[in-house]
Structures are given as C-alpha cells and as structure tokens.
Amino acid sequence: MLLQYVSASLRITVVASALPETKVAHVKWLQKKGHRVLMIGDGVNDAAALATSDLSIAMGTGTDTAIATADLGPHQEATFQCD
C-alpha cells in the first residue's frame, strides 16, 4: 500500500518480477515517451535494463554483473549531470 502511494505521488512506475526483455522493453517505451528512466536492480536479469536506462543503481546485495553494469552501486563513485 505504501509503495503504491509513494510511487503514484512521485509519478514512479514500478515494474517487478518481469523477464529481462520485458524490463528493457519497458525502459525503451518510457524513453520513447520522453521520460528519463532510473533503473534499480540487483541481479543478472537486471543487467540489460540497467545498461539501457538513463541512470542505473545496483543494490548493495547485487550480483557482480549488476554492480558492474550500473552507474551507481556499492563502493562506486560517479558523477553525472541532471538537466
């Protein structure tokens, strides 16, 4: 309930328990509509969507693949510009 309230308030789309190709398709669909996409993931199945998104974050308990693919993750420092 709280997740739905917060995500609706902030206009966040939550896609969970989806196949890797579905995640990538959803990221591309949002980008095509003019949205900037932040992807948060923790597993190998998230790597393609992490790479496709405008900004990506790997969770601290994530796999090496997710951490290596993401822009931000545990023990990583990154600089980026938000327009």
C-alpha positions in Angstrom: 0.0 0.0 0.0 2.8 2.5 0.9 4.7 1.6 -2.3 1.7 2.3 -4.4 1.0 5.6 -2.6 4.6 6.9 -2.9 5.1 5.7 -6.5 1.8 7.4 -7.6 2.7 10.6 -5.7 6.1 10.8 -7.4 4.9 9.5 -10.8 7.1 6.5 -10.5 6.4 3.3 -12.5 7.3 0.1 -10.7 7.9 -3.0 -12.8 8.8 -6.1 -10.7 9.2 -9.8 -11.3 9.5 -9.3 -15.1 11.6 -11.1 -17.6 14.8 -9.3 -18.7 13.4 -8.5 -22.2 10.2 -7.1 -20.7 12.3 -4.8 -18.4 14.3 -3.5 -21.4 11.2 -3.0 -23.5 9.5 -1.0 -20.7 12.6 1.2 -20.2 12.7 1.9 -24.0 9.0 2.6 -24.1 9.3 5.2 -21.3 12.3 6.8 -23.0 10.4 6.9 -26.3 7.6 8.8 -24.5 10.2 11.4 -23.4 10.8 10.1 -19.9 14.2 9.8 -18.2 14.5 6.3 -16.7 16.1 5.3 -13.4 16.5 1.5 -13.1 17.4 -0.1 -9.8 18.4 -3.8 -9.9 20.4 -6.5 -8.2 20.7 -9.4 -10.5 22.0 -10.7 -13.8 18.4 -10.5 -15.1 18.5 -6.7 -14.5 21.8 -6.0 -16.3 20.3 -5.3 -19.8 17.7 -2.8 -18.3 20.4 -1.3 -16.1 22.5 -0.7 -19.2 19.6 0.7 -21.2 18.3 3.2 -18.6 19.4 6.8 -18.3 20.7 6.2 -14.8 21.1 2.9 -13.0 21.7 1.8 -9.5 22.8 -1.6 -8.3 21.7 -2.6 -4.9 24.4 -3.5 -2.3 23.5 -7.1 -2.3 23.5 -7.3 -6.1 25.4 -9.7 -8.3 28.8 -8.7 -9.7 27.2 -8.3 -13.2 24.5 -5.8 -11.9 27.1 -3.9 -9.9 29.5 -3.7 -12.9 26.7 -2.6 -15.3 25.1 0.1 -13.1 26.1 3.7 -13.0 26.0 3.7 -9.2 26.4 0.9 -6.7 28.2 -0.2 -3.6 31.6 1.4 -3.3 31.3 3.3 -6.6 31.6 7.0 -7.0 30.0 8.5 -10.1 29.4 12.0 -11.4 26.5 12.8 -13.7 24.6 15.8 -14.8 20.9 16.2 -14.4 19.3 18.7 -16.9 
